[in-house]
Amino acid sequence: MQIVFYARVSTADQTIAHQERQARDAGFAIDRVVADNGVSGVSSRLAERPEGQRLFDLLRAGDVLVVRWVDRLGRNYADVTETIREFMRRGVVIKTIINRMTFDGATADPMQQAVRDALIAFMAASAQAQAEATKAAQAAGIEHAKASNGSAYRGRKPSFTRAQMETVRDLLAQDAGVSVIARTTGLSRQAIYRMKDDPAEAEAALARWGI
């Protein structure tokens, strides 16, 4: 049995090392890291990514696949659900760092299968919904920044990076409390509330400062 950690980052200010550190801090004894850099979870299926393809060759029955959350596998409902089910059919166990979820195909009880499948569907749907909400906020933020482009006033420089903002969004989507998010990201509660209450303005602030 091997424990394989899969990470994916879509922007330059995110790092694979950060995700790996989260996994090890959570107690996973990782044997191998497979990672895709600069790859969108919206526009590419896991099997189409350079390193994502390796998972289908590497993983065998009894192996454990660890991901930060299901959105690292993808942000498309159909792709994520099909991917998890395919790995379970192969006897692979999937574990997440956030929420400490475990998915496997070991149970033969139909009620337990139904609960497991419903949870997989919910998490995959949440990943896609979050991606769509983020895209809408980004578009609104860009338009907001364009509208004020003629002014030299850019406001106060944001106290957060894009990577931190994406982490905040991920944790908010999993119903994490503001205090927990503050400890995880190192941001103030006020900054998190601003991102939560007005995501378009948070995007606009980053755009105005070219972050």
Salt bridges, closest charged atoms under 4 A:
GLU20 OE2 - ARG24 NE 3.03
GLU48 OE2 - ARG45 NH1 3.80
GLU51 OE1 - ARG54 NH1 2.84
ASP71 OD1 - ARG72 NE 3.24
ASP71 OD2 - ARG75 NH2 3.22
ASP79 OD1 - ARG45 NE 3.81
GLU86 OE1 - ARG89 NH2 2.92
GLU86 OE2 - ARG90 NE 2.83
ASP117 OD1 - ARG116 NE 2.99
GLU143 OE2 - LYS146 NZ 3.95
ASP170 OD2 - ARG68 NH2 2.62
ASP170 OD1 - ARG75 NH2 3.47
GLU201 OE1 - HIS144 NE2 3.53
GLU201 OE2 - ARG208 NH2 2.76
GLU203 OE1 - ARG162 NH1 3.01
GLU203 OE2 - ARG169 NH1 2.96
